[in-house]
Amino acid sequence: MSNRLSIVVVEKDRDRAMLIMESLRDAGDHDVFVISEETGLARRISERNPDVVLVDVSSPSRDMLEELTLASSPMDRPVAMFVDKSDDGLTKAAIEAGVSAYVVDGLRSDRIKPILDAAITRFHMFQRMRTELEATKRALEERKIIDRAKGLLMKARGIGEDEAYALLRKTAMDQGRKVVDVAEALVTAVGLLS
């Protein structure tokens, strides 16, 4: 946590909120805002648009986890949750709500910085994995469309696979388009004519 972060702390108890703010101040120069009420949590977090959300609750309720899901979907920002006690169902629900770090046995000031660092690192790691997964899915879909278009050309023109791909590529270059766009247009046109 070397850079200045915008951090929203969700904490009902004023004294604990002050302790957390003090611990965060010791960890670095951060912009910290405390939300003390669970009501409207999603809206209030979204309005603040923080870099990180730190939640300190004795036992998270399903309503709070739902609010966190609305405010901090896994793609929005890292969330670190400190709880005094938990059960398997709540742990799973918290992780599904987008919590990057779920720490049972409460919050201690000496644990805040390393846990926030871990939550941020884990969030960025999962964000990279999601981006790579989406790119892989997109590439697979594009490959399927290109293969389908090649098959249509091979059948219609009586040519081989390499020639069909070369024709798609030449058409794409001539039109200043991507091969997948030309392939998709061909598949769509054949679909309309069938």
N, C-alpha and C positions, 0 to 999 in steps of 0.2 A: 504494500500500500504506500508506495513512494509518492504518487501523484495525489493532488488534492481531489477528494471524492465528495460527491453529494450523497449523504446518507440519511435515510429516513429510519428512525427508531420507533418501533411500535411497542409502547410500554405504558401500562395503566398507572403503576405506582410512581409517584413523583420522585421519591428518594432513589429508587432503582434507576429511573431515567437519568437523574443527575450523576449517579455512579457510572452509568454507561457513557454518558457524554464526557465525563472526566477521563475515562479509559480511552475513549476515541481521541480526545485531545492529546493524551500521552503518546498515542500511536502515530499522530501526525496532524497537520493543519487541514481539517476537513470541515465542510459545511454540513452541520448536523441539524436535523429538524425532528422533533418528537411529536408523535401522534399518540394521544392517550386514550382515545375511544375507538372501539372496533366498529361502531356504526359509521357507515359510509367510507370504510377503509379503502376500498378499491378506488373510489373517486378521489379521495385525498392523496393517495399514493400517485395516481395518474397525474393529478394536477402538479405535483412536485417534480415528477419525472426524475427520480434520483438514480444515481449510479448503482447503489446498493440499498437493500432493505434489510434491517436487522430487527427481528421479532423476538421479544422476551415474554413468554407466557408460562404459567405453571403447567397448564395442560391445554393444548389448543382445541378449540371446538371445531366441529365440522363447518359451522357458519364462517368462522375466521378463515379456515382453509379455502372455502369457496370464494371469499372476498379476495384472498391472496391470489387465487387462480385468475380472477377477473383483473386484478391490478398488475400482477407480475407473472404473466404466462412465461413458460420456460424460455421464450425467446426475447423477453424484455430486459431482464436484469437479474443479477445474482441476489438470492435471498438466503440469509442465515437465520435459522430459528433455534432459539435456546428454550428448552422445556425442562421442567422439574421432573416430570414423569410422563410416560407414554405407553402405548400398547402397539402391537403390530399393525393394527388397522389404521391408527392415526399416523404412524410412521410412513406407511405406504401412501396414505392420502396426502401427506405433506410432500413427499417426493413427487407424486403425480401433479401436485399443485405448482410445482416448479421450484421447490425449496432446494437450494444448492448444498446447504450444510444443515443437518438436523442434529443438534447436540442435546443429548439427554443428560440430566444431572445439573441443569441450571447454568447460569451465566456467572463466570468469574472474570474479573477485570483482566487478569493475566492471560486469559484465553481468547479475548476478543480479537486482537490483531492477527494471531496465527489462523484463527478460524475464518475471519473475513478474507484473509489472503487465500486460504484454501477454497472458500466458496467462490471467489472471483476466478481463480484458476480453473476450478471445476466447471464453472459456468462457461468460460471461454473455450474449454476443451470440448464440451458438449455442443456448443454453438458451431465450432469448426466441424465436428462430426455431422451435425444436421446439414450444414452447408454442403459437405462432401457427399452425403447421402442424396440430397436433392439433385446435385450435379450428376451423380451416377444414375439416378432414376431418369433424369432428363435425357442423358446420353443413351440409355437403354431404349427409351421410347423413340428417340430419333433413329436409332439403329433399326428398330422394328419397321418404322415407316419407310426408311431407305430400302430395306430388304423387300418389303412389299412392293414398292415401286419398281425395283429391279426385276422382281418376279413378273410383274405386269408387262414390262418392256420385253423381257425374254420371251414370254408367251406371244405377245402381239407381233414382235418383229422377228422371232426365231433366231435370237442372238444369245451369246453366252453371258455369264454373270459379269465378267470383266468389261465386256463391251457395253452392257446395260449400265454399269456404274460410270463408265467413261462418258456415255451419252448424258446421264444425269449431271455429271460434273461439268461437261462442256456447256450444257444448257444453263446451268447455274452461273457459270462464268460469263456467258454471253448476256445474261439478264442482270448480272450484278447482284445475285441472290445467293443464299446458302443452299447447299445441296439438299438439306432436309426440307427447306421451303418448297423447292421444285418437286421433290418426291411427294410431299404432302398435297400439293396442288394436283399432281398426276393421280394419286390415289383417290382424292375427292372427285375429280372429273370422271374417272372410270366408274366410281360408285354412283354418280348421277346418271351415267349413260347405261348402266346395267338394269 
